[in-house]
């Protein structure tokens, strides 16, 4: 059976391997003239444009188990194609609302509405608040705003970064952060396991690192599963990979975000795979094909990983890389930055991934985290001020 892959990603070998594990064959769908990161894989169907009707005509007569968007921008087209052929999918956001709308206690506005928010509406908000942009498709754009007058600054920054879709304002909750991968399978929402999440401490709230297995996860999972069950009552039937984010403020878990990411966080995927032997890409493709993913852990290893914090400027060199790699339990020190790159502070996923990351293992997640912290102190990406 084939699965349609809309767009050609960088990791076609990875996609092919995942499909093989699932007993599927990838069939790539690519628009004429689209740039390809690698040599075009086979088999491939060319379409003149990314329009649902045109793509559906090209796929007529092809036996597909499902379709999947390798590019987040193609999620809408893929959803329409899947609906046209009666293939597994989640209802379109236009009819059912994006997953982010399911977060309790949040206020949803358009960006123009945020730009002209009234004084009375500002006073009705409990500050500090998080201002998020995105439609629940994995966008991690999130800013903390401590004072009503700073909402205009948040709007300016979102506009400057080309944010689209609804803007979500919600109470800023402080405490330990956890991410729960889950799988929408028809009418069910099946949780996998909690992952501890580290976020940046600046005004921009960006996922920076992950660790598992989580201590005390029995009690935490019970609360997370109850929240997932309540959430599922408001979700339409369908098939999708879902991520729930919780904050433990000391009085229990609070659900703060719901996403159906089109693109997996590479570090989250690596941590889950190393710690539990479960590949989230396999699970994501299984959902696209209308199958319940196989999520039974094959191992349990303490793992912690984090992206390297970068400073604004031009990269001039690196320190401590080989020293960190030689430390006990350090499995990976990967640099994505190169000398001459212009880096900025971490404000979103793109800037987060410009530097590189470190991954450590240990007998427990706490042991792995201690090794990770020591290695992160060793590795420096040297920068000098950028000259205009």
N, C-alpha and C positions, 0 to 999 in steps of 0.2 A: 504494500500500500504506500502511496506517496503522500507527502505533506508539502504544500505550497509554501515557499519562502519568498516573501515580497522584499526585494532589495538584496544586494549582495554585500554581506558584512566582511570585516577584516578576517574573521576566524572561520572561513568556510571548512577547514579541516576539522575544527572543533564541532561545528554544526553537523558535519557528516558523521563523526564518531558518535555523537549523541543520538542521531537518527538510527544508526546501526544498532545501538544498544536497545532502542525501542522497537526494532523491527520495521522501521520506516525508511523510505528513500526520499531524499530532498529533491524537489523540483523548483528551481529558481525562476522567479518572475522579475524581469528587469526592464525599465523603460529605455527606449532607444535614446542613446546619447548620454545616459547616466554614467558618471565616472565610476570605474571599478577599482577598488583598492588592490586587487590581485587579478591574475588572469581569470577571465570569466569561467565559472565552473560549468559542468554539464551534468544533467540536462538543464536547458534554460529556455524559457519562452520570452520573446521580446514583445513589449507592448509600446504603442506610439506615445502613450501618456498615462499618468496615474489617475485614471477615471474608472470608477467602479464598473460601469456598464461595459467599457472597452475591455477591461481586464477579465470580466466574466465571460465575454464572448470568446476571448482567447483560450479560456480554460474549459469551454464547453466540450463535453465528451471525455474529459480527463477524470479518472477516478482518484479522488482525494479523500484522505481521512480528515483533513483540516487545512487551514491556512494560518500563517504566522508572520508577523511583521518584524523583519530584521532591523528596520529603521523606525524609530518612534513616530516620525512624521507620516508613516504609512498606516498607522493604526486605524484611522477612519476608513480608508479604502479597504483594508483587510476585513474589517468588521462588516462592511457592506457586501463584500464578495461572499463571506461566510454565510451571511443571512440570505443572500440570493440563492445559494445552493443548499441551504438547510444544514450547513456544517456547524460544528461547535463554535460558539461565540458568546460574548456578553452583549446584552442589548445596547444599542448605540447611546452615547451620552445625551443626544438630543431628545431621546424618548424616556430614558430611565434616570438620567443624572449621573455625573461622574462619581466614582467611589469617595472622593474627598468630601462630597456633600453629606456623607453619612456620619461624619465626626460630630458627636454631641457637643452642644454648647458653643458652636462656631457661628459667626456671622459672615455671610457671603455677599460680596459686592463685585461690581465690575471695576476695572482700573479707573475709568472716568468718574465713577461714583466715589471711589476713595479719594481722588484728587479734589473733589468738591464736597467732601463730607461736612456736614453741618456741625456747629458747635454743640448743639443739643445731642446729636448722635455720638459725638466724641465723649460727652459727659456720661453717656449711658454705658460706655465700655469700662471694664475693670482693668486698669493698667497695673503691671506691664502686660502687653499682648504680643503674640507672634503674628506677623503678617506673612502669609504664604501666598505664592502665586503658582498656578498650575491646575491641571484638570484631573489629578489623580493618576497620571500615567507615569509616575516616577520622578516628577520634577521636585527637586529638594530645595527650591528657592524659599528660604525662610529667614526673616529678620525679626529681631526683638526690638520693640518700641516701648520705652519706659514712660514717655510723657505724651499727652494728647497733641501738643504742638509738633511733635516729631513725625506724625502720620504723613504730613505733607512731604517730608524728606524721604520717607519710605516710598511714597508714590513716585517721586522724582527718580529714585534709584531703580525702581521696578520698570518705569518707562524707559530709562536709559539702557536697561539690559534687555529690552525687547520682550518683556513678560506679556503673555497673552492669556486669555481665558479668565475665569473668575479669580478674585482675590479673597482669601479667607483670613478673618481676624478671629483669634481665639485666645483665651487666658493663657499666659505663660506659666507653665507648671515646672517646678524645679525638683530634681531628684534623680535617682538612678534610671537610666533609659534602657529599654529592651525593645528588640524587633522580633516579630513573630511571623515567619513565612507560613503561608497557609494556601490552600488550594480550593477554589470554588469548583465543585464537581456536580453539575446539575443543580439540584436544590440544596446540596450540602456544602458547608464550608468546613474543610478538614484542616485543623492546625497541625504544624510539624513540631517545632521545638523553639524555645526562646533563645535569643542571642543577645548578650550584653553589648550595648552600643555606647561608644564615646563620641561626643560631639565637640565642635569648636566652642571656645568660650568667648568669642567676639560677638558683636551684634548680629553677625550672620550665623545661623544655626545649621551647620553642615555635618553630616555623619563623617567621623574621622577614623574610627577603628571599631573592631568587633572582637568578642571573646566568647568561647563556649567550651564545655557545658557550664550553665549558669548555676551558682550555688543556691541552695534552697529552692530549686526550680519546681519541686513538687507542689508547694503552696502557691508559688507564682503562676505555674501553668494552670492550676485550678481556676485562679482568678482570670487569667488570660482566655481560657477556654470558655468561661461563662460570658465574658465580653464578646468573644467571637460568635457565640450562639445568639446573643442578643442582636449583634450586628447583622447576622445572616437573615434575621426576620425582616429586615428592610432591604436586603439585596435581591435583585431579580434572579431567576434561575439562569444558569449559564456556566461557561467553562473559562477559568482564568487563574493565573498565579496572582496571589494577593499578599501584600505585606502590611501588617498592623504594627503600629508603634505605640508603646506604652511608656509612661513615666510613673515611677513609684515615689510618691512624695512623702511616704511614711505613713499615710492613712489609707493605703491601697493603690492598686494600679488604676491609672487614668488613661483611657484611649485618646491619643492626641493626633493620630494620622492614620489614614487608610489609603493605600496606593495599589494600583495594578500596573507595575512598572513594565514598560515595553522593553527596556534594556536592564539586565541584571547588574547590580553593583558587583564589579569583579572581585573586590576584596571580601564581601559577604559570601559570595559563591565559594571562594577559595577556603575561607575559614570553615564553612559548613562541610565542604567536601573533605578537608583534612581531619576535622574533628569527628565527624559522624559517618563519613564514607558515602554521603548522599550528594548527588549533583543537582543543583537547582535548575540547571539548564535542561536536563532530562525531564524534570518535573514540569517545567514551563512548556516544553514541546509536547509532553503527554497531555497537558490540559488543552493545548491547541488542537490536539487530535481527538479530544473527547474521551480521554482515558484517565482513570484515577491514578495518580503518580505513585511510584514505589518509593516510600519514604522510610522504610525500616532501616535503622542505623546498622552499619556493618562493623563499627568500631566506636570507641569513645576515648578521645585523646584531648588533653587540655591544649587549647590553641588560642593565641592572641595575636592580632595584627593591626597595624595602623599606618595611615599615610604619613609621610614626612611633612612637617610644617615648613612652608617656604616663606621667604621674605621678598618684598618687592626689589627688583633690580635685575641686572644682567649676571647670569651664572659665570663665575670665574674659575670654579674648581670644586673639589669635594674632599672631605676629610673623614677619616675613621671608617670607611666602607669595608676594607679588608679586615680591619680589627674587629668590627662588629660581626662579620661573616664567620670569624674564627671562634666566636663565643659559644659556650654550650647552649644547645637548644635553639639556636638561631638558624632557621631553615632557609630563609630568603631575605636578602637585602637587594631590592630591585630599584634601580634608578631610571626614571623616565626623562628626567632633565638632562640636557646636554650643555656643554660649555657654549656660551653665546646666547642661550635662550633668555628671553625676557619673561620674568616671573612677576606675579602680583600676589598680594595676600589672598588667603583662601576665603572666597565668598560664595562659591557654589561647587558643583561636582566637577566642572571642567577645570577650574583653578586648583581644586584639591588634587587632581590626578596628574598635575604637571611635574611634581617632584619625584615621587616614587613611594615605596612602602617597605615595611619590615614585618616579617612573620616569625613567631616563636612558638615552640611547643614545650609542654611540661607534663608532670603527673596530674596536675589540675589546671584549670584556667587561671587561677591565682598565681601558680608557679610560672606559667607561661607569660602572664602579664608582667611579672617581676623581671623576667629575662628580657621581655620586650622593652620595658622602660629603661633598662640599663643599656641596651643596644641603641635606642633612640638618642640617648645622651652622647653616644660616640659619633653618630653620623651627622655631618653638617654639609649643607649645600651653600657654598660661599657665593655671595653676590656683591656687586658694586652698584652704586646708583646708576640708573639708566640715563643716558644723555639724549635729550630730544633730537 
